[in-house]
């Protein structure tokens, strides 16, 4: 089983909020992501409060205040030792009015689906005119395996920790 630590490094989000998000993520991992008919990846998320020591034997998703990359609500990378590392930016989420649970969940699922960031897609002929201006036809782009949906309705409800859209698959957080 893959162990993921959700680390609070933010001054704008309370530990209690991330604790609730952690419980909701574990529900999603157990019910929607982990079963063999879905992704077949067993994982557990443990919340690490602000000021607590960093766990040694787990992947990390750290919640910071502000993005260190332009236009990013979150992303995942690999450390120099090859371990997946997710970064989420709570103040940036607040600024853009997006749900922190959506960004955290997206990064956790992306790390599990593509931990080494090695999946890519070739941009084909079926691009919209808007996408053609941004990417050249035939170019290779990193694949977003767990595309996030926009809007707070696709996040987790704070009470009861139930997905807002049951049965919506991996896109629901």
Buried (B, 14 or more C-beta within 10 A) or exposed (E): EBEBBBBBBBEBBEBEBBBBBBEBBBBBBEEBBBEEEEBEBEBBBEBBEBEEEEBEEBBBBBBBBEBEEEEEBBBBEBEEEEBBBBBBBBBBBEEEEBBBBBBBBBBBBBBBBBBEBEEEEEBEEEBEEEEEEEEEEEEEEEBEBBEBBEEEEBBBBEEEBEBBBEEBEBBBB
